[in-house]
Amino acid sequence: MTIHVLPLAITMMAGPQIISAIIFVTAERPIRLSLAFLAGVLAATVAGVVITRGIAELLGSAISMGDSQHKGAAGRTIELVLVALLLLLALKNYRGRATAEPPRWLTTLLTATPLRALATGLLVILAMPSDIIVLLTVGVDLKRSNAGLVGAAPFVAATLLIAALPLLAYLAFRRRAEHAMPKVRDWLDSHSWLVNVIACLVFVVLILS
C-alpha cells in the first residue's frame, strides 16, 4: 500500500469507535467484552477491505484509475469526491458542536453482553461514513498498486492495534487505568465533535499528499 497506514488506521478508530473501546474496559467484564469488540472490529475491517477492493476492481476494469506512480483521471476524481465528502462531514461536526452529544447507544454499552460487543465492533466500522470512506480509499489504493488483499495487512493490523489500546492499557496498568479510563471516556464524550473534525482533516491531508 502506498498510503500512510498508521494515520489512516487512526482515522478509522477516531470518534465513537475508540470511545466504544474505552467504555468496554470500564464495564463489569472488561476483558471478555473488549475481546468480543476487537473480534468485531477485525471481522468488519477485513470484510470492508474485501468489498472495497472488489468495487475498485470493477471500476478499474471499466475506467482507468492509474497506477501507484500516476493517478488516472478516474482515480483522481474519486479522491476529490472523497475529500469533498470529508470536508462536508467536518463542517457538519463543527457547526453542530454546541449541541453535539454522543450517540445514545454508547450509553448502553456499559451493560452490554459479549454478543452486543461483537455487534458493536462490526457496526462502528461498517456503519460509520468516515470509515466507509477510509475503506474505499484503501480499496482504490490496492487496485492502483496492483496489490492483493495481503497488501492491506499492515492497515488491518494497525487498525486492530489502535482498537486494542484501551484493553492493553487496562492489562498493563490495571489500577491506574481503572481510575483514568472513565475520565478519558467522559472527555471524549463531550468533545466527540472535535475528534471527528480532526480525523476528517487528517484524512483529507493523506488523500491529497
Salt bridges, closest charged atoms under 4 A:
GLU57 OE1 - ARG53 NH1 2.69
GLU57 OE2 - LYS143 NZ 3.51
GLU79 OE1 - LYS71 NZ 3.20
GLU79 OE1 - ARG76 NH1 3.01
GLU79 OE2 - ARG144 NH1 3.35
ASP186 OD1 - ARG185 NE 3.60
